[in-house]
Amino acid sequence: MVLSMLLTKRDGCARIGKIVIDSKEFELPLLIDFLKKEEFEDLLNSMDFGLSPYVIKDIDSKRFDALKSRDENFLILTGLKTLSPKRIVEEIFKLVKNSKPIYTPALATPINLPLLIYLGIDIVDNILPIVDAYNGIYYTNDSKFRLQNLKSLPCNCPVCLNGIDALKNSEYEEKSYLIALHNTYVMKSQIELIKETIRNENLRNFVEAKA
């Protein structure tokens, strides 16, 4: 595998660019969509996730050193969801000045995505939005709701255009998949908006408005 990274814009710790694996390009910041996992197989197969989550390094440093990720191209911070928000920020700040793309598996949602990218995260995924979808959780850019409590759908994505009754009356598996699709649409929309704020050097104001 041959990997190269080209950065085209910075706004603080956030950055826009692209990574190239062999001949396949991925734009940063990048959302790995596990509903379309086949599109990201080359990227995921190139990553060494190790056998120990990143967060264990402060609990059992010897085991972490023996089993940690030894990826030469990416920094992969697994298990951050188990930490407090303050600790997550501290751990990211320790690494943000590195030159490798940083990936935080199973951490991002549409709500925390602006802050994660502001802190310097380059690669996220939609694992949490998918898991939440199977628990009936419906996301917007700023909030999350239980589908059963909604009276209407505040979104115009292809899933929501069919109306709330069609979604609520679906069988569990189909309903969960459709909510996962919607949650992923929201993630993609949010990440494209974040890219525009980086290009306009306005990400900090965007994040502060969210906070």
C-alpha positions in Angstrom: 0.0 0.0 0.0 1.2 3.5 -0.9 -0.4 6.4 1.0 0.0 10.1 0.4 -1.7 13.1 1.9 -2.2 16.6 0.4 -3.6 19.4 2.5 -5.3 22.3 0.7 -6.8 24.4 3.6 -6.4 24.8 7.3 -8.6 26.6 9.9 -6.9 26.1 13.2 -6.5 22.4 13.8 -9.1 21.5 11.2 -7.9 20.7 7.7 -9.2 20.0 4.3 -7.3 17.8 1.9 -7.1 14.4 0.4 -5.5 11.1 1.0 -4.6 8.7 -1.8 -4.2 5.0 -1.2 -2.6 3.5 -4.2 -4.8 5.2 -6.9 -8.0 5.8 -4.8 -8.7 9.2 -3.4 -10.6 10.2 -0.3 -11.3 13.8 0.7 -10.6 15.0 4.3 -12.4 15.5 6.5 -13.8 12.0 5.7 -16.9 10.2 6.8 -16.5 6.4 6.5 -20.1 5.2 5.7 -20.5 1.6 7.1 -23.8 1.4 5.2 -21.6 1.4 2.0 -18.7 -0.3 3.5 -17.5 -1.8 0.2 -16.6 1.7 -1.0 -14.1 2.0 1.9 -12.7 -1.5 1.9 -9.3 -0.4 0.6 -9.0 2.3 3.3 -10.2 0.1 6.1 -8.0 -2.8 5.0 -5.0 -0.6 5.0 -5.5 0.4 8.7 -3.9 -1.4 11.6 -6.4 -1.1 14.5 -4.3 -3.1 16.9 -5.6 -5.4 19.6 -5.9 -2.9 22.4 -8.1 0.2 22.5 -6.2 3.5 22.7 -7.8 4.4 26.0 -6.2 1.5 27.8 -2.8 3.1 27.6 -3.3 5.0 30.9 -4.7 1.9 32.7 -2.3 -0.8 31.5 0.6 0.8 29.6 2.5 -2.5 29.2 -0.4 -4.3 27.6 -1.2 -1.3 25.5 2.4 -1.1 24.2 2.3 -4.8 23.3 -1.1 -4.7 21.6 -1.5 -1.1 20.3 -2.0 -0.1 16.7 1.3 0.1 14.8 -0.2 1.9 11.8 2.5 3.9 10.0 0.0 6.0 8.1 -2.9 6.8 10.5 -3.5 7.6 14.2 -6.4 5.4 15.2 -8.0 6.4 18.5 -10.3 3.6 19.5 -12.5 3.6 22.6 -12.7 7.3 23.2 -16.4 7.1 23.8 -15.7 5.6 27.2 -14.0 8.8 28.3 -15.5 12.0 29.6 -15.7 14.9 27.2 -12.9 16.7 28.9 -10.6 13.6 28.6 -11.5 13.2 25.0 -10.3 16.8 24.3 -7.1 16.2 26.3 -6.3 13.0 24.4 -6.9 14.6 21.0 -4.8 17.7 21.9 -1.8 15.4 22.7 -1.8 14.2 19.1 -3.2 16.9 17.0 0.1 18.4 15.8 1.1 15.1 14.1 1.2 14.9 10.4 -0.9 11.7 10.1 -4.7 11.6 9.5 -6.5 11.0 12.8 -9.4 8.5 12.9 -11.8 8.2 15.9 -13.9 5.1 15.3 -17.4 4.9 16.8 -17.4 8.4 18.3 -18.9 10.9 15.9 -22.6 12.0 15.7 -24.0 14.9 13.8 -24.1 16.8 17.1 -20.4 16.5 18.1 -19.0 16.3 14.5 -18.2 20.1 14.3 -16.2 20.0 17.5 -14.3 16.8 16.6 -13.2 18.3 13.3 -12.4 21.6 15.0 -10.1 19.7 17.4 -8.2 18.2 14.5 -10.0 14.9 13.7 -9.7 14.0 10.0 -11.7 10.7 9.7 -15.0 9.7 11.4 -17.6 7.1 10.7 -21.4 6.6 11.1 -21.2 3.7 13.6 -23.0 5.5 16.4 -25.7 6.9 14.2 -26.3 3.4 12.9 -26.4 1.8 16.4 -28.7 4.6 17.6 -31.0 4.0 14.6 -31.6 0.4 15.7 -32.7 1.9 19.1 -35.1 4.2 17.4 -33.0 7.3 17.7 -33.5 9.9 14.9 -30.9 12.6 14.5 -31.0 16.2 13.3 -27.9 18.4 13.0 -28.3 19.6 16.6 -30.5 17.1 18.4 -31.7 13.5 18.6 -35.2 12.3 19.2 -37.0 9.0 19.7 -38.9 8.4 16.5 -42.0 7.3 18.4 -42.2 10.8 20.0 -42.1 12.7 16.8 -45.2 14.0 15.2 -43.5 15.0 11.9 -40.1 14.6 10.3 -38.0 17.8 10.3 -36.0 16.8 7.2 -36.2 16.5 3.4 -33.8 13.6 2.8 -35.1 10.8 0.6 -36.1 8.7 3.7 -38.1 11.5 5.3 -39.9 12.6 2.1 -42.1 9.5 2.4 -43.5 10.9 5.6 -43.5 9.9 9.3 -46.4 7.4 9.0 -44.5 5.3 6.4 -41.5 5.3 8.6 -43.3 4.5 11.9 -45.4 1.7 10.3 -42.4 -0.1 8.8 -41.2 -3.4 10.2 -38.4 -3.1 12.8 -35.5 -4.1 10.5 -36.7 -1.9 7.6 -37.5 1.0 10.0 -34.1 0.8 11.7 -32.3 0.7 8.3 -34.2 3.7 7.1 -33.4 5.7 10.2 -29.8 4.7 9.8 -29.9 6.0 6.2 -31.5 9.3 7.5 -28.9 9.7 10.3 -26.2 9.1 7.7 -27.7 11.8 5.4 -27.5 14.2 8.3 -23.9 13.3 9.0 -23.0 13.8 5.3 -24.8 17.1 5.2 -23.1 18.3 8.4 -19.6 17.4 7.2 -20.1 19.2 3.9 -21.2 22.3 5.9 -18.2 22.0 8.1 -15.9 21.9 5.0 -17.4 25.2 3.8 -16.8 26.8 7.2 -13.2 25.7 7.0 -12.8 27.1 3.5 -14.2 30.4 4.9 -12.1 30.2 8.0 -15.2 30.4 10.1 -15.2 27.0 11.9 -14.5 28.4 15.3 -17.5 30.7 15.2 -19.6 27.8 13.9 -18.5 25.6 16.8 -19.1 28.3 19.4 -22.6 28.9 18.0 -23.3 25.2 18.3 -21.9 25.1 21.9 
